[in-house]
Amino acid sequence: MTTTTRNPGTGAPGTAAEILARAKALAPLLRARSQEIEEARQLPPDVVRQLRETGVFRMCFGREWGGPELTSMEQVEVVETLAYGDASAGWCAAIGAMTGAISNFLEPATVKEMFPGLDVITAGLIAPAGRAERVPGGFRLSGRWSFGSGITHADWVTSGAFIYEDGKPYASPDGSNAHASRQFLVPGHQVEVVGNWDTTGLCGSGSSDYTITDVFVPEEHTYTFYKPKGRPSPLAQPDSFMRSLCAVPLGVARAALDHTRETVLGRTDRMTDTAWADMFRVQVALAECEADFNATRSGVYASSQRHWEVLASGGTLDDLTPVERAASSLAWVHAFRTSRAIVNRLYDLLQTWSINRSSPMDRWMRDTTVMCQHVAASDLILESAGAYLLGRPPKFRMSLGLVR
């Protein structure tokens, strides 16, 4: 397992501005290596190192740990910037940065023991797909989990699993008699990667299945999202690990818009000798895509800002109106789906200039298609938000910051 020390020296970025500046400097390098990243089906080791050096993996750590404690909006901007360079790198950055968010749900002594440095990468699947048998001092964990984005370079792997005691399902302590589950943190070297990530897009994220076989997990290395154990903060919320993922499609859409504008300025219709920049259909398509992008991006930032204001002032998400509370998760879905629509329209606008594998439009179309299959872009989010707005119990409670 590779981690840095807690105080790695003056070269470590300590503010949102510093992390964003490093992300902006890295983005062109990521763009230049996008084909290599895609062909490798995972991030190359030196790219992982460069991402660590930006500080993106430390951005969710609280100030009590010496972390920069970026706001949700600052996190989105950093991930957007990296995804502007390469979608898979941005995706892995958003996933890997969950370490700081998880630290809020562990005992402080455990955080010190598990995370001696701030640039620690955590990956894994929170859905309970494994089996954890209670044993003295902890659990024996086994199972197979899917879509472990960044699993090949993770220092720690978090995995959801159902709890068993003496071979029988363990009932939830909340009195519901539901089969209890929780999250289990296992060092990356104790995880076996299946290596079955062979997809249409987002290829470089390395989102393979992985297995864990009869690994002992100490009680203190487990957690739930029911109650934070650290300092109360806007980041100590059940939905905190999901907030920046929608920045990936936004970064890709922005890249596609800029690429299209640059391409159009250099093209002339061979049949009419008309500059593409003077053509009505091109002007309208580009303007409409810009309008869609600006609206959906503003929705993400505005809803995040409102949530952050309430939480930073000492309030809770319960202090929001139902419309305000649902706005953030709805903005995530809209960002994914609108970004994909923008990329698809621009792909069609550029016609045959889009279809070659050497064209970034081809990759962006495939990347946005695949990332829109993630739960954060799914009808489950819409269904849950709709149910909540109607006073009904939502299926995916965590997307609304609900745990019960």
DRENLUM-518811 format. One record per residue (C-alpha): residue number from 0; x, y, z; residue in three letters. Coordinates in pm, 1 decimal, m for minus. Example, Ala and Ser with C-alpha at 12.3 -4.5 7.8 and 13.67 -1.06 7.14 Angstrom:
BEGIN
   seq         xx         yy         zz   type
     0     1230.0     m450.0      780.0    Ala
     1     1367.0     m106.0      714.0    Ser
This chain:
BEGIN
   seq         xx         yy         zz   type
     0        0.0        0.0        0.0    Met
     1      137.7      341.0      m99.0    Thr
     2       63.5      651.5      103.3    Thr
     3      238.7      974.9      182.7    Thr
     4      319.3     1108.4      524.8    Thr
     5       66.3     1333.7      695.5    Arg
     6      299.7     1631.3      658.5    Asn
     7      467.5     1567.5      323.3    Pro
     8      643.1     1901.9      308.1    Gly
     9      600.8     2244.5      154.9    Thr
    10      531.4     2097.6     m188.0    Gly
    11      190.4     1966.7      m84.8    Ala
    12     m104.7     2183.5     m195.3    Pro
    13     m295.8     2322.6       99.0    Gly
    14     m571.5     2529.8      m58.1    Thr
    15     m843.8     2493.6     m317.1    Ala
    16     m665.1     2745.7     m539.2    Ala
    17     m343.4     2545.7     m532.3    Glu
    18     m518.0     2217.4     m610.7    Ile
    19     m714.2     2376.4     m895.6    Leu
    20     m398.8     2532.6    m1040.2    Ala
    21     m224.5     2194.6    m1042.2    Arg
    22     m529.0     2032.2    m1201.7    Ala
    23     m528.3     2294.7    m1477.2    Lys
    24     m159.3     2232.5    m1540.5    Ala
    25     m214.0     1856.3    m1560.6    Leu
    26     m521.3     1862.5    m1787.7    Ala
    27     m331.5     1915.1    m2118.2    Pro
    28      m97.6     1629.6    m2030.9    Leu
    29     m394.4     1403.9    m1963.2    Leu
    30     m549.3     1501.3    m2298.4    Arg
    31     m226.0     1410.6    m2475.1    Ala
    32     m228.4     1066.0    m2314.1    Arg
    33     m599.8      989.6    m2347.6    Ser
    34     m549.5      722.7    m2611.5    Gln
    35     m278.9      554.4    m2402.8    Glu
    36     m502.6      563.9    m2094.9    Ile
    37     m791.5      416.4    m2291.8    Glu
    38     m581.9      135.7    m2437.6    Glu
    39     m435.8       47.4    m2097.3    Ala
    40     m789.2        7.6    m1952.9    Arg
    41     m661.3      169.6    m1635.4    Gln
    42     m458.5      471.1    m1531.6    Leu
    43      m83.5      425.4    m1581.9    Pro
    44      117.4      444.7    m1256.9    Pro
    45      280.1      777.3    m1344.0    Asp
    46      m62.0      931.3    m1416.8    Val
    47     m179.2      815.2    m1073.6    Val
    48      129.5      977.5     m924.1    Arg
    49       58.3     1302.6    m1108.4    Gln
    50     m299.2     1301.0     m982.4    Leu
    51     m174.3     1252.5     m626.6    Arg
    52       53.5     1550.2     m670.9    Glu
    53     m237.5     1774.5     m768.6    Thr
    54     m388.0     1717.6     m425.0    Gly
    55     m720.8     1595.7     m561.4    Val
    56     m721.2     1289.1     m335.9    Phe
    57     m683.6     1504.2      m22.3    Arg
    58     m952.4     1757.5     m106.0    Met
    59    m1219.8     1604.4      123.7    Cys
    60    m1002.1     1580.9      433.8    Phe
    61    m1104.1     1818.1      713.1    Gly
    62     m882.3     2089.2      851.8    Arg
    63     m841.6     1897.1     1176.7    Glu
    64     m631.7     1650.8      974.5    Trp
    65     m438.5     1922.9      795.9    Gly
    66     m660.5     1884.9      489.5    Gly
    67     m783.7     2162.8      261.5    Pro
    68    m1152.9     2076.7      319.7    Glu
    69    m1275.0     2193.7      m18.9    Leu
    70    m1637.3     2292.9      m51.7    Thr
    71    m1862.4     2087.2     m277.5    Ser
    72    m1836.5     2359.7     m540.2    Met
    73    m1457.4     2364.5     m526.5    Glu
    74    m1447.1     1986.6     m558.7    Gln
    75    m1667.3     2000.1     m866.5    Val
    76    m1442.4     2260.2    m1027.7    Glu
    77    m1128.3     2052.1     m968.1    Val
    78    m1284.1     1734.7    m1109.4    Val
    79    m1429.1     1926.0    m1406.8    Glu
    80    m1079.9     2049.9    m1484.9    Thr
    81     m925.4     1703.2    m1476.4    Leu
    82    m1209.7     1553.3    m1681.7    Ala
    83    m1155.5     1829.5    m1937.5    Tyr
    84     m822.3     1658.6    m1994.9    Gly
    85     m940.3     1297.5    m1972.4    Asp
    86    m1272.8     1154.8    m1857.9    Ala
    87    m1128.1      840.0    m1699.7    Ser
    88     m872.3     1039.6    m1502.7    Ala
    89    m1143.6     1274.0    m1379.7    Gly
    90    m1365.2      979.4    m1288.2    Trp
    91    m1090.9      806.8    m1089.0    Cys
    92    m1004.7     1135.9     m919.6    Ala
    93    m1362.3     1185.8     m799.8    Ala
    94    m1386.4      824.9     m679.5    Ile
    95    m1044.6      816.0     m513.6    Gly
    96    m1108.9     1137.6     m322.2    Ala
    97    m1374.7      964.7     m110.5    Met
    98    m1110.4      886.2      154.1    Thr
    99    m1156.2     1219.7      325.3    Gly
   100    m1534.4     1183.5      320.8    Ala
   101    m1510.0      835.7      474.7    Ile
   102    m1284.9      967.1      751.1    Ser
   103    m1586.2     1149.3      895.3    Asn
   104    m1755.4      816.6      970.8    Phe
   105    m1457.7      655.7     1147.7    Leu
   106    m1328.4      710.7     1498.5    Glu
   107    m1050.6      974.6     1501.6    Pro
   108     m797.6      724.8     1639.2    Ala
   109     m878.7      492.8     1348.7    Thr
   110     m831.7      771.7     1096.1    Val
   111     m484.3      839.3     1233.5    Lys
   112     m395.4      471.7     1214.3    Glu
   113     m537.3      400.5      868.8    Met
   114     m448.9      721.3      686.3    Phe
   115     m100.5      841.6      782.8    Pro
   116     m107.7     1063.0      474.5    Gly
   117     m370.9     1276.3      308.4    Leu
   118     m315.7     1165.3      m50.2    Asp
   119     m466.0      822.9        9.5    Val
   120     m681.4      666.1     m262.6    Ile
   121     m994.1      470.8     m175.3    Thr
   122    m1206.2      282.1     m428.0    Ala
   123    m1478.8       19.7     m414.7    Gly
   124    m1852.0      m38.1     m422.6    Leu
   125    m2074.0       68.2     m133.6    Ile
   126    m2371.6     m148.7     m235.8    Ala
   127    m2386.1     m454.8       m4.7    Pro
   128    m2273.3     m731.2     m239.1    Ala
   129    m2056.2     m928.4        2.8    Gly
   130    m2091.4    m1141.9      315.6    Arg
   131    m1937.6    m1049.6      650.0    Ala
   132    m1941.7    m1309.0      927.5    Glu
   133    m1904.9    m1176.3     1282.4    Arg
   134    m1598.4    m1308.2     1463.2    Val
   135    m1418.9    m1189.8     1777.9    Pro
   136    m1284.1     m840.9     1718.3    Gly
   137    m1439.0     m791.5     1377.8    Gly
   138    m1556.3     m975.3     1067.6    Phe
   139    m1446.1    m1225.7      804.2    Arg
   140    m1530.5    m1066.2      470.4    Leu
   141    m1583.5    m1242.6      137.7    Ser
   142    m1755.4    m1155.0     m187.1    Gly
   143    m1739.0    m1019.6     m538.0    Arg
   144    m1816.9     m658.6     m622.7    Trp
   145    m1862.6     m489.4     m961.5    Ser
   146    m1750.5     m156.3    m1104.8    Phe
   147    m1452.5      m89.5     m880.0    Gly
   148    m1341.1      230.4    m1053.1    Ser
   149     m975.8      295.6     m971.5    Gly
   150     m943.3      m40.3     m801.1    Ile
   151     m606.3     m113.4     m964.1    Thr
   152     m436.9      177.8     m787.2    His
   153     m637.1      197.1     m461.8    Ala
   154     m463.0      205.3     m125.2    Asp
   155     m785.4      108.5       51.8    Trp
   156    m1097.5      m60.2      m79.9    Val
   157    m1438.5        5.1       74.8    Thr
   158    m1705.3     m258.8       14.5    Ser
   159    m2062.1     m300.6      129.0    Gly
   160    m2161.0     m636.2      274.7    Ala
   161    m2447.0     m797.7      464.2    Phe
   162    m2367.7     m911.0      817.2    Ile
   163    m2408.1    m1267.3      941.2    Tyr
   164    m2369.8    m1408.6     1291.0    Glu
   165    m2329.6    m1780.5     1345.3    Asp
   166    m2417.8    m1825.6      980.6    Gly
   167    m2751.0    m1645.8     1010.2    Lys
   168    m2852.4    m1301.6      882.7    Pro
   169    m2796.3    m1035.3     1145.1    Tyr
   170    m3097.9     m804.0     1192.2    Ala
   171    m3051.3     m430.4     1172.4    Ser
   172    m3025.0     m269.4     1519.3    Pro
   173    m3273.3        0.9     1417.6    Asp
   174    m3565.5     m229.6     1496.9    Gly
   175    m3669.9     m274.3     1135.0    Ser
   176    m3559.2     m642.1     1129.8    Asn
   177    m3391.6     m570.3      794.6    Ala
   178    m3073.6     m759.0      715.3    His
   179    m2798.7     m531.1      849.5    Ala
   180    m2513.4     m417.7      628.4    Ser
   181    m2218.1     m185.1      659.8    Arg
   182    m1898.9      m77.5      486.9    Gln
   183    m1568.7     m262.5      524.4    Phe
   184    m1225.9     m113.0      456.9    Leu
   185     m958.7     m352.5      333.3    Val
   186     m602.6     m272.1      217.9    Pro
   187     m570.9     m277.1     m158.6    Gly
   188     m315.8     m559.3     m157.3    His
   189     m573.6     m794.2       m1.5    Gln
   190     m810.4     m748.4     m294.9    Val
   191     m799.6     m950.9     m616.0    Glu
   192     m890.7     m758.9     m931.5    Val
   193    m1084.7     m968.3    m1183.8    Val
   194     m977.6     m754.8    m1481.4    Gly
   195    m1300.7     m772.4    m1678.6    Asn
   196    m1333.2     m401.0    m1761.5    Trp
   197    m1374.3     m409.1    m2140.6    Asp
   198    m1629.6     m144.6    m2226.5    Thr
   199    m1747.1      101.6    m2488.5    Thr
   200    m1623.7      406.7    m2300.7    Gly
   201    m1463.0      534.5    m1981.6    Leu
   202    m1215.2      259.3    m2058.3    Cys
   203     m923.0      400.3    m1861.9    Gly
   204    m1109.5      401.8    m1530.9    Ser
   205    m1020.3       35.4    m1470.8    Gly
   206    m1364.3      m27.7    m1322.3    Ser
   207    m1318.6     m401.4    m1297.7    Ser
   208    m1491.0     m646.7    m1068.4    Asp
   209    m1291.3     m745.3     m761.2    Tyr
   210    m1305.0    m1019.1     m502.5    Thr
   211    m1218.5    m1043.0     m133.5    Ile
   212    m1181.5    m1389.1       16.2    Thr
   213    m1207.3    m1454.9      389.8    Asp
   214    m1021.2    m1138.4      492.1    Val
   215    m1034.9    m1035.1      856.6    Phe
   216    m1160.0     m678.5      898.7    Val
   217    m1127.3     m525.6     1247.1    Pro
   218    m1445.6     m372.2     1386.4    Glu
   219    m1287.2      m26.4     1382.0    Glu
   220    m1223.9      m56.8     1007.2    His
   221    m1597.0      m73.8      940.6    Thr
   222    m1849.2      207.3      925.9    Tyr
   223    m2199.4      312.8      831.7    Thr
   224    m2336.3      641.2      705.9    Phe
   225    m2590.0      661.3      989.7    Tyr
   226    m2386.8      881.0     1220.5    Lys
   227    m2061.1     1074.7     1173.7    Pro
   228    m1796.3     1006.3     1435.0    Lys
   229    m1571.3     1301.6     1365.3    Gly
   230    m1623.8     1675.5     1375.4    Arg
   231    m1960.7     1785.8     1236.1    Pro
   232    m1907.0     1950.5      898.7    Ser
   233    m2072.8     1991.2      558.3    Pro
   234    m1861.4     1698.2      438.8    Leu
   235    m1980.9     1466.2      716.7    Ala
   236    m2298.6     1381.8      526.3    Gln
   237    m2422.3     1055.6      367.9    Pro
   238    m2423.5     1205.9       18.2    Asp
   239    m2080.5     1371.2       39.4    Ser
   240    m1901.0     1105.1     m163.8    Phe
   241    m2139.4     1152.6     m459.0    Met
   242    m2124.7     1528.1     m498.3    Arg
   243    m1835.3     1571.7     m740.5    Ser
   244    m1901.6     1280.7     m976.8    Leu
   245    m2131.3     1488.9    m1198.0    Cys
   246    m1832.2     1714.1    m1265.7    Ala
   247    m1690.3     1449.3    m1499.3    Val
   248    m1960.8     1481.7    m1767.5    Pro
   249    m1951.1     1859.6    m1725.5    Leu
   250    m1577.7     1862.5    m1791.9    Gly
   251    m1621.3     1643.3    m2098.9    Val
   252    m1904.1     1858.5    m2235.4    Ala
   253    m1692.9     2171.6    m2191.9    Arg
   254    m1405.6     2003.6    m2375.4    Ala
   255    m1637.4     1902.0    m2660.8    Ala
   256    m1776.9     2255.4    m2689.0    Leu
   257    m1430.4     2409.8    m2708.7    Asp
   258    m1309.8     2149.2    m2956.3    His
   259    m1612.3     2203.1    m3179.1    Thr
   260    m1572.4     2578.6    m3182.8    Arg
   261    m1203.4     2549.9    m3273.8    Glu
   262    m1281.6     2296.6    m3547.0    Thr
   263    m1562.2     2504.4    m3696.2    Val
   264    m1339.7     2811.0    m3721.1    Leu
   265    m1105.0     2617.5    m3945.9    Gly
   266    m1361.9     2461.7    m4181.6    Arg
   267    m1514.2     2569.3    m4512.8    Thr
   268    m1795.8     2396.3    m4695.9    Asp
   269    m1638.2     2252.6    m5010.7    Arg
   270    m1958.7     2269.3    m5214.2    Met
   271    m2052.4     2632.0    m5140.9    Thr
   272    m1718.5     2775.6    m5030.2    Asp
   273    m1895.7     2902.7    m4719.5    Thr
   274    m1710.7     2921.6    m4391.7    Ala
   275    m1872.2     2695.5    m4135.9    Trp
   276    m1861.4     2982.7    m3887.9    Ala
   277    m2103.5     3172.7    m4117.2    Asp
   278    m2356.4     2889.5    m4144.3    Met
   279    m2690.3     2926.8    m3964.4    Phe
   280    m2719.4     2563.5    m3854.3    Arg
   281    m2370.6     2567.5    m3704.2    Val
   282    m2428.2     2891.3    m3516.1    Gln
   283    m2762.7     2777.0    m3377.1    Val
   284    m2640.3     2431.0    m3275.7    Ala
   285    m2334.7     2568.3    m3098.4    Leu
   286    m2535.0     2839.5    m2921.3    Ala
   287    m2803.6     2597.2    m2805.4    Glu
   288    m2542.3     2357.1    m2670.8    Cys
   289    m2372.4     2641.5    m2484.1    Glu
   290    m2708.4     2742.6    m2335.9    Ala
   291    m2778.8     2387.4    m2223.6    Asp
   292    m2433.2     2356.7    m2071.7    Phe
   293    m2454.5     2687.1    m1885.9    Asn
   294    m2797.0     2602.4    m1744.2    Ala
   295    m2710.5     2253.0    m1623.4    Thr
   296    m2375.4     2360.6    m1478.5    Arg
   297    m2539.7     2649.9    m1297.5    Ser
   298    m2792.8     2407.3    m1151.8    Gly
   299    m2516.1     2193.8    m1005.2    Val
   300    m2334.5     2488.1     m849.4    Tyr
   301    m2645.9     2667.5     m722.6    Ala
   302    m2792.8     2360.9     m552.2    Ser
   303    m2454.8     2269.9     m402.2    Ser
   304    m2408.7     2625.4     m278.7    Gln
   305    m2745.8     2625.4     m104.4    Arg
   306    m2677.5     2293.4       67.1    His
   307    m2331.4     2409.0      174.3    Trp
   308    m2460.9     2738.0      317.0    Glu
   309    m2708.8     2557.1      540.6    Val
   310    m2461.2     2293.8      658.4    Leu
   311    m2174.3     2539.8      709.9    Ala
   312    m2395.5     2757.6      930.1    Ser
   313    m2456.1     2464.2     1163.2    Gly
   314    m2783.3     2350.0     1013.8    Gly
   315    m2879.5     2013.6      871.1    Thr
   316    m3025.3     1904.2      541.5    Leu
   317    m3358.7     1882.5      723.8    Asp
   318    m3353.8     2263.3      735.1    Asp
   319    m3391.0     2274.5      357.2    Leu
   320    m3727.7     2277.0      188.7    Thr
   321    m3809.4     1952.6        5.3    Pro
   322    m3750.0     2129.9     m325.9    Val
   323    m3410.0     2259.0     m210.6    Glu
   324    m3308.0     1920.2      m74.0    Arg
   325    m3400.1     1734.3     m392.6    Ala
   326    m3237.4     1995.8     m616.3    Ala
   327    m2883.3     1868.3     m573.1    Ser
   328    m2940.1     1504.8     m670.0    Ser
   329    m3163.7     1615.2     m958.0    Leu
   330    m2884.0     1843.1    m1077.5    Ala
   331    m2647.0     1544.2    m1083.8    Trp
   332    m2875.0     1349.7    m1315.2    Val
   333    m2932.4     1652.5    m1534.7    His
   334    m2557.2     1713.9    m1562.8    Ala
   335    m2493.2     1358.9    m1681.5    Phe
   336    m2778.8     1344.8    m1929.2    Arg
   337    m2747.6     1696.8    m2066.9    Thr
   338    m2373.4     1659.2    m2113.2    Ser
   339    m2426.5     1340.7    m2309.7    Arg
   340    m2688.8     1516.4    m2525.5    Ala
   341    m2449.2     1805.0    m2590.8    Ile
   342    m2168.1     1570.9    m2694.4    Val
   343    m2400.4     1372.0    m2921.3    Asn
   344    m2530.4     1684.2    m3093.5    Arg
   345    m2179.4     1818.6    m3148.1    Leu
   346    m2070.0     1478.6    m3276.9    Tyr
   347    m2344.9     1499.5    m3539.7    Asp
   348    m2261.0     1861.9    m3616.6    Leu
   349    m1900.7     1777.7    m3705.1    Leu
   350    m2018.3     1478.4    m3911.1    Gln
   351    m1732.4     1266.1    m4045.2    Thr
   352    m1480.8     1472.4    m3851.3    Trp
   353    m1609.5     1290.7    m3542.7    Ser
   354    m1604.3      928.5    m3648.6    Ile
   355    m1236.7      833.1    m3648.9    Asn
   356    m1082.9      681.4    m3339.3    Arg
   357     m825.3      959.1    m3353.1    Ser
   358    m1100.6     1216.1    m3296.6    Ser
   359    m1162.8     1316.0    m2934.4    Pro
   360    m1532.5     1343.8    m3022.0    Met
   361    m1544.7      967.6    m3071.9    Asp
   362    m1400.7      907.9    m2725.5    Arg
   363    m1617.9     1170.4    m2559.1    Trp
   364    m1931.6     1022.1    m2711.1    Met
   365    m1840.7      677.1    m2580.8    Arg
   366    m1730.5      810.0    m2242.0    Asp
   367    m2051.5     1002.7    m2178.0    Thr
   368    m2260.6      707.3    m2292.5    Thr
   369    m2097.5      477.6    m2038.7    Val
   370    m2090.0      720.3    m1747.0    Met
   371    m2462.9      781.7    m1793.0    Cys
   372    m2520.9      419.3    m1692.1    Gln
   373    m2395.0      496.4    m1340.3    His
   374    m2648.1      507.7    m1057.7    Val
   375    m2587.0      883.0    m1017.5    Ala
   376    m2738.2      932.9    m1364.6    Ala
   377    m3016.3      678.9    m1331.7    Ser
   378    m3393.0      686.5    m1305.2    Asp
   379    m3345.5      560.3     m949.2    Leu
   380    m3229.9      909.8     m851.9    Ile
   381    m3529.5     1066.7    m1023.9    Leu
   382    m3767.7      815.5     m867.9    Glu
   383    m3623.2      877.4     m522.4    Ser
   384    m3638.2     1254.7     m556.4    Ala
   385    m3990.0     1238.4     m693.5    Gly
   386    m4105.2     1016.7     m408.8    Ala
   387    m3946.1     1251.7     m155.2    Tyr
   388    m4116.4     1554.3     m310.0    Leu
   389    m4449.2     1372.1     m282.2    Leu
   390    m4394.7     1277.8       80.3    Gly
   391    m4327.8      913.5       m1.3    Arg
   392    m4023.3      708.7      111.6    Pro
   393    m3742.5      728.5     m146.2    Pro
   394    m3567.4      409.8     m255.1    Lys
   395    m3216.8      557.3     m268.4    Phe
   396    m3216.9      759.7       50.1    Arg
   397    m2846.7      841.8       53.9    Met
   398    m2877.4     1045.7     m265.7    Ser
   399    m3091.6     1285.6      m61.9    Leu
   400    m2866.5     1272.6      242.7    Gly
   401    m3114.1     1047.2      421.7    Leu
   402    m3001.0      741.5      617.9    Val
   403    m3328.6      621.3      771.7    Arg
